[in-house]
């Protein structure tokens, strides 16, 4: 793993994982403010009125920013090996996986790498959407359930679905 890949020392990473397991995940559904507080204590930038369900998984909160009134659903994984930026009024629905890291299959050693993901304002990622490293999803885009996004979507607000996600209509 590259030096300083996690962005914090190992003990700090372990502390977050303990806090996530003991204080974040078991918290009652309605304690959104409590979960925002915990994430902010670990360096996340969280806007006003953000809803994060207790079953969400955040690898490294110090690499996460979420805009005002966004929603992170049940069992969403924010795999923050790289930075994840989620815009205001954006919904990431249940079981979606936002993945900033992978391995270089062209190397015998399968070196790990990360690339940031940006999901701009007013987007909706329906249930079980996968977003790969380095992707930007522009404002107002809807990604249909069970779709996969491997390349950035720079377009007027539209609806995308499939694997890989392709435009199927206007919003």
N, C-alpha and C positions, 0 to 999 in steps of 0.2 A: 504494500500500500504506500502511495507517495507520502512524503513528509507533510505533516499538518493537514492531512486529507480531511479529517473530521472537523478541523477548525477550532478544536478545544482539546485540552489534555484528556487522557484516558479516564482519569478519576472523575472528571466533570461529566463525561459521556455516561459513565456508569451511574453517577448520581441522578442524571436525568432519567435513565431507564428505571431506576428504583422509584423515583417520584411519579413517573408515568404509571408504573404498575400498582403502586400503593395509594396514590392520591388522585390521579387523573382518571384512570379507567373505572375505579369503583364509585366515583362520584355520581349522585343522582342526576337523571336527565336534565332537570331544570337548573342545575348549577353551572350555567354557561359562563357567568362572570368568574367563577372559581377557576374553570379551565383556562379562560383567557388570562387570568392572573398568573397561573402556573407557567404558561407558555411565555408570558412577558418576563417573568423572573429568570427564564433561561434564554432571553435575548430575542424572542420572536417579536415582530412588529405586527400587532393585531389592532384593527380598526374598531370603531364603535359598533355595538350591536351584533358582533359576529357570533354565530351559532356554531359550536363545535360539539359534536356528539361524543360521549365518553368512550365509545369503542374505536374512535379514530386513532391511528398510529402515526406518530411524528418521530422520525429518526433523530434529527438534530434541529431543535426549534430555533436555534440561533441562525439558521439558514432559511427561515420562513417569514414571509410577509403576506398579510391578508388585509384587504381593504374593507371599508365600512359595510356592514349589513350583508356580508357574505355568509354562506352556509356550507359547512363541511359535514356530510352525512355519516350514517353508521358504517363502521368497518372500512372507511376510506383510509388508504395508506398514502401518506405524503413522505416518500422516500427521498429525503433531503440530503443526499450525498453532495448535491449541488444546490444552488439557490432555487427556491420556488416562490414565485410572486403570483398571488391570486388577487384579482381586481375586486372593486366594490360591486355589491349586488350580484355576485356570481355564486352559483350553486354547484357544488361537487357532490353528486348523489351517491347513495350507498354503494359500497363495495368497489368504488373506483380506485385505480392505482396510478398515482402520479410519480413517475420513476425517472429520477435525474441521473442514474448511474447504470453502468453496464461493464462488460469486459471486452477487451479488444481481441476478437476471435482470429485476427491475422497474426497474432504473436503466439508463440509456443507457451509463453508464460501467462496468457490471458490477463494481461495487466488491466486493472480496474481504472475507470475514468468517470468523470461526471461532467454534465453540461446543464446549464440552468433551464428552467421551464417558466414561461410566463403565460398566464391565462388572464386576459384583460377583463375589464368591467362588463357586467351584464351578460355573462356567458352562462350556459347551463350544460353541464356534463351529466347526462342521465345515468342510470344505474350501470355499474360494472364497466366503465370506460377506462381504457388504458391510454396513457399519454407518455411517450418516450422521451429520452434525453434530448435537449436542445430545441424543443418545440415551443413555438409561440402561437397562441390562439387569439386572434383579434377580437375586438369588442363586438358583443352581440351574437356570437356564434353559439349554436346549439349542436351538441354531439349526441346522437341517438344512443340508446341503451346497447351495451355489448359491442361498441365500436372501438377501434384502435386508431390512434393518431401518432404517426411516425414522422411526419413532416409538418412544418409550420403552415397554418392556415391564415393567409393575409387576404381577406376579402370582405365585402359588405356583409352585414348580418345575414346568415344563411343557416340552413340545416344540413348536417353531414351525418352519414351513417356508413357502416360497413368496416371491413378489415382488408385494406386500409380505408379509413373514412374518406368518402367522396361526397361532393355536394349533391343533394337530392331536392332542394327547394329553398325558397325564400322564407325569411322570418317575418 
